[in-house]
């Protein structure tokens, strides 16, 4: 019998063009139905040097969906149904520190969730579950991603706190200064509840935050031109594709369950007694929690 989460299938959540990678073969766009609604887009299935890959444009191709309207549950559930075991989550962020200028990548390992208009759990009345989130990202994946970043030569920081705001508006100056006082490194709108749901779905999750600008706290913020931001976005997109290509072989060949426990997160999470569980709720959880529910 295979260990949970083996063999590995790498999922990538990111911008619309992150999947335009040299060498990606056997590609096919497929719609994956989810009981939690529609995912942001079809999933792109492919192979990179023999490693199975699945790509999801987080905001849909053409960036159609704003952060607050993303169906995070459908996105993670669809990836789980597609066989994905580990998620590389690429996103654009603002910097809250001088030492993280535009163009830097941050391997985020902590979050502060300030969102308020999003459904944040697969578990609900009828089947309650509580997963641990003290360490919300996968260090094993981060080791592989860090090695890939060094290979492609992008300036980066290992570790950092990502403040997830609701959006779609950016911060006020007072909010930006508050988040800096809290010790946050970067600010964005998309990685929560994505990381929480990935943990509930027993999937390894590694976020890569790509700095595009300083948040409004910076004295030169108002002098940044659109052209400069676009140039950073284009450079970051190129580097994101190079990162995915360099990371994939480093995550291939895993034959054991993730030692950090990402892929067995539900072992002690379900609290609702078996005879009190709602059959309709269990049907929706067949992919997310099927391993422990016997679905």
Long-range contacts (C-beta under 8 A, 24 or more apart in sequence): 3-255, 3-256, 3-257, 3-263, 4-202, 4-257, 4-263, 4-264, 4-291, 5-85, 5-86, 5-202, 5-203, 5-204, 5-257, 5-258, 5-262, 5-263, 6-85, 6-254, 6-255, 6-256, 6-257, 7-52, 7-85, 7-254, 7-255, 8-51, 8-52, 8-85, 8-86, 8-251, 8-252, 8-253, 8-254, 9-52, 9-53, 9-54, 9-82, 9-83, 9-84, 9-85, 9-86, 10-51, 10-52, 10-53, 10-54, 10-84, 10-85, 10-86, 10-88, 10-247, 10-248, 10-251, 11-53, 11-54, 11-55, 11-56, 11-79, 11-82, 11-84, 11-85, 11-86, 11-87, 11-88, 11-203, 12-53, 12-54, 12-55, 12-56, 12-87, 12-88, 12-89, 12-90, 12-244, 13-55, 13-56, 13-58, 13-75, 13-79, 13-87, 13-88, 13-89, 13-90, 13-194, 14-55, 14-57, 14-58, 14-88, 14-89, 14-90, 14-91, 14-240, 15-57, 15-58, 15-59, 15-63, 15-90, 15-92, 15-237, 15-240, 16-57, 16-59, 16-60, 16-61, 16-62, 16-63, 17-237, 17-241, 18-55, 18-57, 18-90, 18-237, 18-240, 18-241, 18-244, 19-44, 19-46, 19-55, 19-57, 20-241, 21-48, 21-241, 21-244, 21-245, 22-245, 23-48, 23-49, 23-245, 24-48, 24-53, 30-82, 32-78, 32-81, 32-82, 33-78, 34-73, 34-74, 34-77, 34-78, 34-81, 35-77, 35-283, 35-284, 36-71, 36-73, 36-74, 36-77, 36-122, 36-284, 37-71, 37-73, 37-74, 38-71, 38-74, 39-71, 39-74, 39-75, 39-77, 39-78, 40-65, 40-70, 40-71, 40-74, 40-75, 43-78, 43-79, 43-82, 45-82, 48-244, 48-245, 48-248, 48-249, 49-248, 49-249, 49-252, 50-252, 51-248, 51-249, 51-251, 51-252, 52-83, 53-248, 54-79, 54-82, 54-83, 54-84, 58-91, 58-190, 66-167, 66-168, 67-166, 67-167, 67-168, 67-189, 67-190, 68-115, 68-117, 68-118, 68-166, 68-167, 68-168, 68-189, 70-118, 70-190, 72-118, 72-119, 72-120, 72-193, 72-194, 72-197, 73-119, 73-122, 73-197, 75-194, 76-194, 76-197, 76-198, 76-200, 76-201, 76-203, 76-288, 77-122, 77-201, 77-287, 77-288, 79-201, 79-203, 80-201, 80-203, 80-287, 80-288, 81-287, 84-203, 85-203, 85-204, 85-263, 86-138, 86-141, 86-203, 86-204, 86-205, 86-206, 86-251, 86-258, 86-262, 87-198, 87-203, 87-204, 87-205, 87-206, 88-141, 88-145, 88-206, 88-208, 88-244, 88-247, 89-191, 89-194, 89-195, 89-205, 89-206, 89-207, 89-208, 90-207, 90-208, 90-210, 90-240, 90-243, 90-244, 91-188, 91-190, 91-191, 91-207, 91-208, 91-209, 91-210, 92-188, 92-209, 92-210, 92-212, 92-233, 92-236, 93-162, 93-186, 93-187, 93-188, 93-209, 93-210, 93-211, 93-212, 94-170, 94-171, 94-186, 94-187, 94-188, 94-211, 94-212, 94-213, 94-214, 94-215, 95-185, 95-186, 95-211, 95-213, 95-214, 95-215, 95-218, 96-163, 96-176, 96-179, 96-180, 96-184, 96-185, 96-186, 96-187, 96-215, 96-217, 97-180, 97-185, 98-218, 99-157, 100-157, 100-160, 100-185, 100-186, 100-211, 101-211, 101-214, 102-211, 102-212, 102-213, 102-214, 102-228, 102-229, 102-232, 103-154, 103-155, 103-211, 103-232, 103-235, 103-236, 104-154, 104-155, 104-156, 104-157, 104-210, 104-211, 105-149, 105-154, 105-155, 105-156, 105-157, 105-208, 105-209, 105-210, 105-211, 105-239, 105-243, 106-156, 106-157, 106-160, 106-162, 106-185, 106-186, 106-208, 106-209, 106-211, 107-142, 107-145, 107-146, 107-149, 107-156, 107-157, 107-158, 107-159, 107-160, 107-206, 107-207, 107-208, 107-209, 108-137, 108-159, 108-160, 108-161, 108-162, 108-185, 108-186, 108-191, 108-207, 108-208, 108-209, 109-135, 109-136, 109-137, 109-139, 109-142, 109-159, 109-160, 109-161, 110-136, 110-137, 110-159, 110-160, 110-161, 110-162, 111-136, 111-161, 111-162, 111-163, 111-164, 111-191, 111-192, 111-195, 112-161, 112-162, 112-163, 112-164, 112-179, 112-182, 112-184, 113-164, 113-192, 113-193, 113-196, 114-163, 114-164, 114-165, 114-166, 115-164, 115-165, 115-166, 115-189, 115-192, 115-193, 116-166, 117-166, 118-166, 118-192, 118-193, 119-193, 120-192, 120-193, 120-196, 120-197, 121-193, 121-196, 121-197, 121-200, 122-197, 122-200, 122-201, 122-284, 122-285, 122-288, 122-289, 123-200, 123-270, 123-285, 124-281, 125-278, 125-281, 126-272, 126-277, 126-278, 126-280, 126-281, 126-282, 127-270, 127-272, 127-277, 127-278, 127-281, 127-282, 127-285, 127-289, 128-270, 128-271, 128-272, 129-200, 129-266, 129-269, 129-270, 129-271, 129-272, 129-289, 130-269, 130-271, 131-196, 131-199, 131-200, 131-265, 131-266, 131-269, 132-199, 132-265, 132-269, 133-195, 133-196, 133-199, 135-260, 136-195, 136-196, 136-199, 136-205, 137-195, 137-205, 137-206, 137-207, 138-204, 138-205, 138-206, 138-258, 138-260, 138-262, 139-260, 140-204, 140-258, 140-259, 140-260, 141-204, 141-205, 141-206, 141-251, 142-206, 144-247, 144-250, 144-251, 145-206, 145-208, 145-243, 145-247, 145-250, 147-250, 148-243, 148-246, 148-247, 148-250, 149-243, 149-246, 151-246, 152-239, 152-242, 152-243, 152-246, 154-239, 154-243, 157-185, 160-185, 160-186, 160-209, 161-185, 161-186, 162-186, 162-187, 162-188, 162-191, 162-207, 162-209, 163-187, 163-188, 164-188, 164-189, 164-190, 164-191, 164-192, 165-189, 170-215, 170-216, 171-215, 171-216, 172-216, 173-216, 173-217, 176-215, 176-216, 176-217, 177-217, 179-215, 180-217, 185-209, 186-211, 187-215, 199-262, 199-265, 200-265, 200-266, 200-269, 200-288, 200-289, 201-287, 201-288, 201-289, 202-262, 202-263, 202-264, 202-265, 202-266, 202-288, 202-291, 203-262, 203-263, 204-258, 204-260, 204-262, 204-263, 205-262, 208-240, 208-243, 210-236, 210-239, 210-240, 212-236, 266-291, 266-292, 267-292
